[in-house]
């Protein structure tokens, strides 16, 4: 018996970057809680394969393949949702890339690509979703930040800046949209076991640093974000706004 506070039955969630990694884990968790998932990625074939896997698992899922950095594709995607009678009740701005290089060696184009993918996309997609959520008087926006929303690490400046921006964009969304019944919040994952981090996990000294620097003494697993995602997507968080919840084993809380 699902507690109605955490029940997403009848809701539709758009999760960007949900064909793999953290986005896929959160999408699966929202589906288990009852939501229909719009699976997003840039590769239509990979999106279709993910949709098939979700449906085979008994989850309601539809494809929503578009490039989160392309404003025209975002607008077209939401127009398609409108035409199909699909209301996005929950938006999870998860899509993101990493690019590790010292700033003095960093090309501006690489800087911009990370900012566009990890931050500007959340603004553009959030704007399209909010225009419709405001009209309906309710909605949930969950932006995916990072430990680096709070703390900087050398060689990941554009990622850090983008994720710091995600924290403040979340507050800006709360400032403008809360009175319309929209709750905008963020999740700040710590060092999680993902493809993006595999090179770090495989590096013995970096692996030891993460384990030593994290009170939980381990890397996080993608499915450990599900509880926070379901909470922020559900009625349980109807009076929570502008917050970022760190799911990081305690790393951001200690020296
Ligand atoms: C890095 C990592 C981090 C993690 C995560 C930490 O190079 O330091 O990629 O950025 O992915 O974002 O919260």
Boltz pocket constraint, residues with backbone or C-beta under 6 A from the ligand:
constraints:
  - pocket:
      binder: B
      contacts: [[A, 98], [A, 100], [A, 145], [A, 146], [A, 147], [A, 148], [A, 153], [A, 156], [A, 159], [A, 188], [A, 189], [A, 190], [A, 191], [A, 192], [A, 196], [A, 197], [A, 200]]
      max_distance: 6.0
